[in-house]
Amino acid sequence: KAGNIAEFCRRWGRRYDYMIVLDADSLMSGTTLLHLVHQMQRYAGVGLIQTVPLPVGQRTLFGRFIQFASALYSPMLAAGQSFWQGDAANYWGHNAIIRTHAFMAHAGLPTLPGKPPLGGELLSHDFVEAALLKRGGWQVLLDTSATASAASPLPLAGNHSLEAMPSNLLDFAKRDRRWLQGNLQHLRLLTGAGFHPISRLHFLFGAFAYLSSLVWLGLLLCTSFMVGYQAIDNGAPPLLPHSLSLGLLSVTLGMLLAPKILGLVLALWQAPRAFNGRLALITSTLLEMLFAALIAPLMMAWHSLFIINVLIGRAIDWQTQHRGERSLSWRESWRHTGWMTLCGSLWAGLMILFSPSAFGWLTPAWLGLVAAAPLVKYSSSGTWGGMASQRLGLLHIPTGCPTPPLLQDFADLCARHSQRLIVSGSATPNQPPREQFGDMPSQPLKALSSRRNAASRAKEPH
């Protein structure tokens, strides 16, 4: 995608003031597009405005859980991000408007020295492009108006920035595999001169979103070894004082659950009907917390495996992901998670043998691993997803229906276009405009001086 966008900029970029980037599975309404253009016209120093796309149209149980969680938590989290990041926000690669000449002048992607997977072309280009724009003196903003209003920070019924997402855990993990390699490459940019401190934090947090899984796995392994050692040597001192252990557990649970509880409280206060009422909202949130806790060990195992593959030099190509609903078979589920079930069962058995109390404390970690295959299989089911939403009235989102009006309008448009193709028997694509070539130089990892930045800004076409 980065190469296609760069080619467009070089061939036609000089013809346009702005460009709006969409993924193959994302949409924005005309109202939102006009709002973004007006914002760019109003603020001449803004180089990029990122909206907050929410997943919609999901029918599998996994998809409905992720869709519900995004609708409930994302608006609040995005508002906080927008406040703290200021004009050094991030870019997520789609559902954003970009000032074309600023992008051409400052966001040409560099190539990292060395070979893949940590060298070569940057896989996760969006973080880097936002950082380069900010380094070039342009503001990068996160616009939350598509998911919130001044009166209510909850998603509006007609959310105008939408996206699809993988419908099952396996496809979700495969997408993470590509993102993981790209985000680990960003660690090499932390020492690049001229990047804004917030941009460096984006690089760091993006990488640790995956590295934290390896840290968690290491912590669990160390704890298990120490429990076994204490069981063998009865005279060994405890790992930590009991009060300190409870304190660490309380802090950890607080950090994990506080954003979810805040999102729930906000929804109960402002728009419970949008989630099918207070009882359905509370029940859905508790189920989402349980589901998130069960799949967390699976993601930890996958992420740890992916990181090890990257560190030993196994690169991955950025291939097309599965789009749309896909229910998994038992065979495919077991093929990708059987090793997790084996490891989780062995681990749980050893904990029972050496320390029944530790077995109980570690239940949230081993239970998801033992039940990995059923979790992956049943969460990919559209039947279970439909039962949760339609029969039980749970996991509702503020759009009020599985297919929001914007998606339905888009589907109708595609159907009419297909019908015209059937009637006419052929299609004549619109001819592109006349090319107007421009330069989009690859940016050095070392920053330009402030004087050169100012000079380049002065030479840019307006």
C-alpha positions, 0 to 999 in steps of 0.5 A, a space after each residue: 500500500 505504501 508503494 502504491 500511495 507513493 506512486 500516486 503522489 509522484 504521478 498525480 500528487 501535485 494535482 491535489 491539495 489533499 488525499 484521503 486514504 482508505 483500506 479495502 475494508 473501510 468506509 467513511 461517509 460524505 459528511 465525514 469527508 467534507 468535515 475533514 476537508 474543512 478542517 484542513 482548509 481551516 488549519 493550514 499547519 495540519 499535515 494529517 488528520 486521523 479519524 477513529 474507525 470502529 469495526 462494524 458488520 461483524 456476525 461471528 461471536 469473536 467479531 461481535 465481542 471485538 465490535 462491542 469492545 471497540 464501541 464501548 471503550 474506543 471513544 473514551 480512549 481516543 479522547 484521552 489519546 487526542 488530549 495527551 498527544 496534541 498535535 503529534 498524534 499517530 497515523 493508522 494507515 487508513 480513514 485519514 486525510 493527508 495534505 498531499 504536498 506536505 506528505 510528498 515533501 516529508 514522508 518518503 519512507 527510508 529503507 532500514 539498513 540490514 536484511 529483513 525481518 528487522 531491516 529493509 523496507 518498513 512494513 508498518 509505514 503509517 507510524 513512520 509517516 506520521 513521525 516524519 510529518 511531525 519532524 517536518 514541522 506539520 501537525 498530526 491530529 486525531 479527530 474524534 468527532 466521528 465517534 463523539 460529540 461535545 455532549 456525549 463521548 459515546 459513538 453516535 448512531 450514524 458513525 461515519 468512520 468504519 472498518 471491517 476486521 478479521 472475523 476469527 482469532 486465527 486471522 486476527 493473529 495472522 494480521 498481528 504477525 505482520 504488524 508485529 514485525 513492522 512494529 519491532 522495526 520501529 525500535 531502530 528508529 528510536 535513536 533517529 534524530 529530530 523525531 518528536 518525543 511523542 513520536 518516539 513514544 508511538 514507536 516504543 508503545 507499538 513495539 511493547 504492545 507485542 513485547 509485553 507478551 514475551 515479558 508476561 510469558 517469562 514472568 509466568 515461567 519464572 514464577 512456575 519454576 520458583 513454585 516448583 523449587 519451593 515445593 521441593 525445598 520446603 525450607 525455601 523462603 517465599 517469593 514475595 511477602 503475602 501483602 506485597 503479592 496481593 498489592 501487585 495483583 491489585 495494581 495489575 488488575 486495576 490497570 487492566 480493568 479500569 479502562 473497561 469499568 470507566 467505559 461501562 460507567 460512561 455508557 451507563 450514565 450517558 447512553 445505555 439505550 444505545 447498547 440495548 439497556 443497562 442490564 444488557 450493557 452490564 452483562 455484555 461488558 462482563 462477558 467481554 471481560 471474561 472473553 478477553 481474559 480467556 483469549 489473552 493467554 492465546 495471544 501471549 503464546 502467539 505473540 511470543 512465538 512470532 517474536 522468536 521467529 523475528 529474532 531468529 531471522 524469519 521474515 514475512 511478506 505483507 499478503 492480503 488478509 481474509 476479509 469477511 466472515 470465515 467459520 473455522 473447522 475443528 481441524 484448522 483450530 486444532 492444527 494452530 492451537 494443539 501445541 497450546 493445549 498440550 503446554 497448558 495441560 502440562 503446566 496445569 498438571 505440574 502446578 497441581 502436583 507441586 502447589 495446588 494454591 499456585 494452580 488456583 492463582 494461575 488459572 486465568 493463564 492456563 485455562 485459556 491455553 487448555 481451552 484454546 481449540 474450542 475458543 477458536 472454533 466456537 468464537 468463529 461461529 456466526 450462529 453463536 454470534 447471532 444467538 448472543 445478539 439477536 436471541 439474548 439481546 447482548 453485544 449490541 452497539 450504538 449503530 442499532 443493527 448488524 449492518 449500519 446504513 452506510 454499509 447498506 448503502 455501499 452494498 446497494 451501490 456495489 449491487 447496482 454496479 454489478 447489475 450494470 456490468 451484467 447488462 452491458 457485458 463490459 466496463 470502461 474504467 474512468 481514465 486517470 487525469 493527466 499526470 503531473 509528476 512530482 518528487 517524493 524523496 526518501 527521508 534520511 533517518 537523520 533529521 534535517 536542520 531547522 533552517 533546512 526544514 523551514 526552507 523546504 516548507 517555503 518551497 512547497 506548493 500551496 
